[in-house]
Amino acid sequence: VQTRLEKVLGGQEYDATLLAVAGLNRLGLSQHARGAIDPAMILPAASQGALALQCRPDDHLTLRRCLPLNHAVSAFAVQVERQIVAALEGDCRSPVAVLAEPAERDGEAGCRVRVQCVSGDGRDCVQADQWLGGKQITRPLRRMVEELRRRGAHQVIRRRSSF
């Protein structure tokens, strides 16, 4: 982060850079957070900004110590986002943006899920914006992905850019 900021603030290499506001805040550098991009304008990549800890599955002591660090709402959102990317046969390099925002609607817990699949040249975009509510979201999530595929999302993310 410091190296990237120096390249911008020094004015010699770059005019701007993209950094996570949360990261700048944690590092005490919030004064450099300008022009935050609203997810309504550009959706993030799936699970962007989520922090993860990984440990051996047989290390029960470490697992037990890490369990209180889990944030269930964030873990749920990450799971939904990753399921969508996987169902579209994408990976971390695929042009798929997904944002699952846990929320309540009419007293029912669920999440708003937005997806954009954009071709490398930016000419084609297949998108969805859907509320998934209730305790059982597997079927509605599957239907959402099927609709994205029917509208060509899989082909869009498989198409390679000419750049």
C-alpha positions as CSV (number, residue, x, y, z in Angstrom):
1,V,0.0,0.0,0.0
2,Q,2.7,2.4,1.0
3,T,4.6,1.8,-2.3
4,R,1.5,2.4,-4.4
5,L,0.7,5.6,-2.5
6,E,4.3,6.9,-3.0
7,K,4.0,6.3,-6.7
8,V,0.9,8.4,-6.8
9,L,1.8,11.1,-4.2
10,G,5.2,11.6,-5.7
11,G,3.5,12.4,-9.0
12,Q,6.3,10.8,-11.0
13,E,4.7,7.5,-12.0
14,Y,0.9,7.4,-11.6
15,D,-1.9,9.8,-11.4
16,A,-4.2,7.5,-9.3
17,T,-4.5,4.0,-7.9
18,L,-7.3,1.8,-6.6
19,L,-7.1,0.7,-3.0
20,A,-9.6,-0.6,-0.5
21,V,-10.9,2.1,1.8
22,A,-11.2,-0.5,4.6
23,G,-7.5,-1.3,4.2
24,L,-6.5,2.4,4.3
25,N,-8.6,2.9,7.4
26,R,-7.0,-0.1,9.1
27,L,-3.5,1.3,8.3
28,G,-4.4,4.8,9.6
29,L,-4.2,6.2,6.1
30,S,-7.9,7.2,5.6
31,Q,-6.9,10.7,4.5
32,H,-5.9,9.2,1.2
33,A,-9.3,7.6,0.6
34,R,-10.9,9.8,-2.1
35,G,-13.4,9.1,-4.8
36,A,-14.7,5.8,-3.4
37,I,-16.4,3.8,-6.2
38,D,-20.1,3.0,-5.4
39,P,-21.0,-0.7,-6.1
40,A,-24.0,0.7,-8.0
41,M,-21.4,2.0,-10.5
42,I,-18.9,-0.9,-10.6
43,L,-19.6,-4.2,-8.9
44,P,-16.6,-5.9,-7.1
45,A,-15.2,-9.3,-7.9
46,A,-16.7,-12.1,-5.9
47,S,-15.6,-12.1,-2.2
48,Q,-13.6,-8.9,-2.7
49,G,-12.6,-7.5,0.6
50,A,-13.4,-10.6,2.6
51,L,-10.6,-11.7,4.9
52,A,-9.9,-15.4,5.4
53,L,-7.9,-17.6,7.7
54,Q,-6.8,-21.0,6.6
55,C,-5.6,-23.8,8.8
56,R,-5.3,-27.5,8.6
57,P,-8.6,-29.4,8.9
58,D,-7.1,-31.8,11.5
59,D,-5.7,-29.0,13.7
60,H,-8.7,-28.8,16.1
61,L,-7.0,-26.5,18.6
62,T,-6.4,-23.8,15.9
63,L,-9.8,-24.3,14.4
64,R,-11.4,-23.8,17.9
65,R,-9.3,-20.7,18.4
66,C,-10.3,-19.2,15.0
67,L,-14.0,-19.9,15.3
68,P,-14.8,-16.7,17.3
69,L,-13.2,-14.7,14.5
70,N,-15.8,-15.9,12.0
71,H,-18.4,-13.3,10.9
72,A,-21.4,-15.4,9.9
73,V,-23.0,-12.8,7.7
74,S,-19.8,-12.2,5.7
75,A,-19.2,-15.9,5.4
76,F,-22.7,-16.4,4.0
77,A,-22.2,-13.6,1.5
78,V,-18.8,-15.0,0.4
79,Q,-20.4,-18.5,0.0
80,V,-23.2,-17.1,-2.2
81,E,-20.8,-15.1,-4.3
82,R,-18.4,-18.0,-4.8
83,Q,-21.2,-20.4,-5.6
84,I,-22.3,-18.2,-8.4
85,V,-18.8,-17.9,-9.9
86,A,-18.4,-21.7,-9.7
87,A,-21.8,-22.4,-11.2
88,L,-20.9,-20.2,-14.2
89,E,-17.6,-22.2,-14.4
90,G,-15.6,-19.1,-13.7
91,D,-12.6,-18.6,-11.6
92,C,-10.6,-15.6,-10.1
93,R,-9.6,-14.5,-13.5
94,S,-13.1,-14.6,-15.1
95,P,-14.9,-11.3,-15.9
96,V,-17.6,-11.9,-13.3
97,A,-18.6,-9.4,-10.7
98,V,-20.8,-10.5,-7.9
99,L,-22.1,-8.7,-4.8
100,A,-24.3,-10.5,-2.2
101,E,-25.5,-8.0,0.4
102,P,-27.3,-9.6,3.4
103,A,-30.3,-7.6,4.4
104,E,-33.9,-8.0,5.6
105,R,-37.0,-7.4,3.5
106,D,-40.4,-7.4,5.0
107,G,-38.9,-8.9,8.2
108,E,-37.4,-11.8,6.2
109,A,-33.6,-12.4,6.2
110,G,-32.0,-12.8,2.9
111,C,-29.7,-11.0,0.5
112,R,-29.7,-8.9,-2.6
113,V,-27.5,-10.5,-5.2
114,R,-26.1,-8.6,-8.1
115,V,-24.1,-10.2,-10.9
116,Q,-22.4,-8.9,-14.0
117,C,-20.6,-11.0,-16.6
118,V,-18.8,-8.7,-19.0
119,S,-16.9,-9.7,-22.1
120,G,-13.2,-8.7,-22.2
121,D,-13.8,-6.0,-24.8
122,G,-16.8,-4.6,-22.8
123,R,-19.2,-5.1,-25.6
124,D,-21.4,-7.7,-24.0
125,C,-22.8,-7.7,-20.5
126,V,-25.2,-10.2,-18.9
127,Q,-26.5,-9.1,-15.5
128,A,-28.9,-10.0,-12.8
129,D,-30.2,-8.2,-9.7
130,Q,-32.3,-10.4,-7.4
131,W,-33.5,-10.7,-3.9
132,L,-32.9,-14.2,-2.4
133,G,-34.9,-14.5,0.8
134,G,-35.7,-17.2,3.4
135,K,-33.7,-19.9,5.0
136,Q,-33.4,-22.0,1.8
137,I,-31.8,-20.1,-1.0
138,T,-30.2,-23.0,-2.9
139,R,-33.1,-23.4,-5.4
140,P,-33.5,-19.6,-6.0
141,L,-29.8,-19.3,-6.4
142,R,-29.7,-22.2,-8.9
143,R,-32.6,-20.6,-10.9
144,M,-30.7,-17.3,-11.0
145,V,-27.6,-18.9,-12.3
146,E,-29.7,-20.9,-14.9
147,E,-31.2,-17.7,-16.1
148,L,-27.8,-16.0,-16.4
149,R,-26.6,-19.0,-18.4
150,R,-29.7,-19.0,-20.6
151,R,-29.0,-15.3,-21.4
152,G,-25.4,-16.1,-22.4
153,A,-23.4,-15.4,-19.3
154,H,-21.3,-18.5,-19.7
155,Q,-20.4,-17.6,-23.3
156,V,-19.6,-14.0,-22.3
157,I,-17.1,-15.0,-19.6
158,R,-15.5,-17.6,-21.9
159,R,-14.9,-15.2,-24.7
160,R,-11.4,-13.9,-24.8
161,S,-10.5,-10.3,-25.3
162,S,-8.6,-9.2,-28.3
163,F,-6.5,-6.9,-26.1
